[in-house]
Amino acid sequence: MKRILMMLFLLPVAARAAIIPLHDPYAVHVDGTDALEGNWSLGGFNLTNGGVITSSSFVTGGDIGISGDTDLLQLAADTFTINGATNAVGDLSTLGITATSLKFNFTTQDYKFLNRNQEELCIQSDTSNTDPYVNIFTKDGDGAANENVAFYLWGKGTPSDVLTASERIGLVYSGAAGAQKCILASLAAGTGTVRPLHIYTGANTSQLVLATDGTVSMASDLTVNGTIAASTGSTIGNLTLADGSITDSGGTISLNDDHLSTSGNVTCAGVYNTGDSDTYFGFATDTIGFYTGGAKLVEQKYVGPLRYFKINPDGLDADTQISGDNVTALFYVDAGNDRIGINESTPQDTLEVNGTVLVKDKLKFTQDDGNEYIDSLADGYMDYGATTGHRFDASVSTAKQDDTLGAGATTFAVTSNVMTITGDGGGNTVATITGASSGTLLTLIFVDGNVTITDDDTHGADSVDLSAAFTSADDTTLQLVYDSVSWYEVSRSVN
């Protein structure tokens, strides 16, 4: 058979075609069970099985193998099937490979592509006691700007169309010039939907959720050993905890100008003002303190069973001011001078009131016995209480009041403890004196002889009980005392 074929190749092309009707003028046709034996050199041609050798293809309609294993390679329409192990020294390029496993042999580590449960693609190390690694590199590996490296998992979309409606999760190194960063992202294109990104362990499916509205939620506690802070020129936003807590183990949680909202707990040693480390809320056992400039100005403390709310608990020279709607220093404590002002910011005594004082009960002066007071025990009365008696400074006096009686007047009211009475020219006979309180001592001074005060021993309301009827004259006096019902004469004089 070899000799026949060699002779055919030595003939001119036209002669070969006349002897054997080839499919191609530069091909060898092998029919049926005929085989090519020995070593063949076909120059620039390719060897094909199935009856044809051409200058550009190797065509076969059956299997390629060796003695005892004739289907190591199966070539069919659009399919290349390998039934044995494959060792590739150079590049292997094909449209599709069907294999139970595909193995790559490297110097110190072998890797095998295989399936699990006939449905999952796996990459397995095939060298014992050697760490397996999977890497993706750029062509040049020089970190050039705008050269990204990405690993995507597609849940929606096809390799031929990822723009119409696709959804994916990506692990990306973004090489954008001047803003290189590493990204873990949920992404979509076209009519695809961006999905929430859940990061969790075990069954804690809501441990950390990056929602599509830009918020972050957690279903567990957050323990911080370092600093949570916004970068320069940016903000953190609002930090909301539904049921968990933030536990600070010695670091700092910085929210800048943003907000922390939680229905759980925030556990820390203090809450500090941004960039101002000596203005803060400080915590200790059963104690909370408010500090400014490093000084504690307010403290709330529990020392069972007592509870305290203290202003300026350390006794500093730190004034306290409470303002009203219209008054700045409605209540003012001058700590340096130990004084209190009411509507007064510069009190001159222990307590200074700039305004009216209304006492609903009594004003009490506490000595050892505790019985000294000023009170109003009934409407219209001022009462003074003392264990021993009342003492007045020698300079104490009552202002004299003048009263001119009208024609026919038979009564007048007390306006002072000392009164000058002028009678009407037609004469006045007075039967009652009103307006006094129990114990009132009244001195009357007369300037004419026009007034007569009758003697009434009945002790009716505001009546006057005299030693005898009194008739006035110029420079005469009459002194009376009131017992809460009527008057009694104390003395009279003609001067």
Steps between C-alpha positions, in 0.01 A plus 500: 500500500785737583666438166180576313448828683863607451472438131179705488670796664783488246255527211387839367183634652290441192617142481424439869152639457439273205601191697335581842207746529621702802278746696779756469775515240757500783346227720527132576176300536492191724185291475339247737742319719808601308770645721808708455796319635847622595617863514355745256639841399247713310695824479269798568186286490287386795405139556124431514314187601176406342649472155641846427836677537498866394736794521292668774308239702497163671155350456383179664167332542606268780725464802873546550676267738764241559499124502266389780348849552376618164276786622746712695397786270152531357443757230142578404307805385593799726636261766844399616484222761801376698444169678841472659743718692631803309852639535534837324853635463409803288173694451174310462232693307160358411135591496404246765652218705290224656693323773441346840793706625767730363836511668775765489845387604726768650842474660397476868121487481249330270142620454204306373171627358220255582133481597320431827165320506502518119393866519767713662833611351792462742869585502697262721862489600654177372819519706497397866636724776522804270289817536270561203463854363285646223618833355390742231755746359501771239715443195779737601448511877625858513195655677428723205213747542157381387615136493240309702501140622159347570344171605124494431228250591200543271152410628325648199625557145692288253861512372372633172278769657575669832353838411130430443409354839779381730571474873834415655725519804854615437835495675691774322831681513423839347802665344335837437776761483562656841217302662613138502287288732372151572126442460244239603179600326151393396451624145242494220461613139201568276176387664687299764452584869776587746459263794582557870844374599496268803819421688452243775618186676298182552127563525542871585369610162444862606829540686610780264275618217589766243157610375438641154393837645852562630431407863684238704321283756629254756322231698775457759734701722782708357829486691752772409861490617615784279331805347182545299538832321400677180779585258591863443225687324243223537251380759389169644128568489254379761594187695183315607494190720171310527570262787877472524766711665833671429775391738817709507798305632738790534476659155300793367170516313493831312179613326620853417180700426279196466261315726481180700155352553438176684236312696779285640810591700812706438767385745805723542696705753400836352339688210729774369453808285673472161848648521445612861617226734427690823128552428309177554259283697693279742373181660591315819316255723151645562632841390478722194693825474487789253839658430605818319859612484588189697293616803197309625213748518205262546482159665221253557588228747339211682631398841230263617248578612567870424508665160673829428488759225784745555601819322868588539561188715873569539448851643665687212472872431241423234182712504158354420235691308139411423335733251133583454310600191574868561754498782855381438598445864170378636700285743872562541756332725818700555722206597809709566320712763253236618198714417166450327315757295136488393465718191847624592834392349717683756344422839641704789391267779437132564161541329399805303156529343447763235119497497201405711510205739173318560499276808206260502579350839741647753840659497684310771807603694655185640678535834558214742131479589380558144196711600587842353300589189309758303171370369152598393270267686185657356412733217581860586734414787876492545612281788833495674598197704771479764570278799584787738373825351534759228783752499521801275794720432467850647481645154181310422199738473152512348421778259223737620189524287255797487125448474235773464151387589215586273176671601296269721766224496459254789791265416848495341753231402845437643776587252793519742586448866518878538228716345414873516122555498333821379126526567230658288385851597154364571645247741551120481388235749708182437357162611732254314858481366557239223795331321700386803652160577534326831755677720497828306613790721353825366596854607263778394609867496225767477537854367156641583201457732262365235526123574324297767565124545221317680552248780350160406526223754318246281821397324330484164703480181751787480328683792702707749494427875627809684534609863257777398390666179787690334471856363793628299688823534809638331810293591307233690580131449321166544672161491299182428574125460300253285424146625383371160135601572487843666715780637611573857641827635863490604549868586401858422673835546449872469817672385 
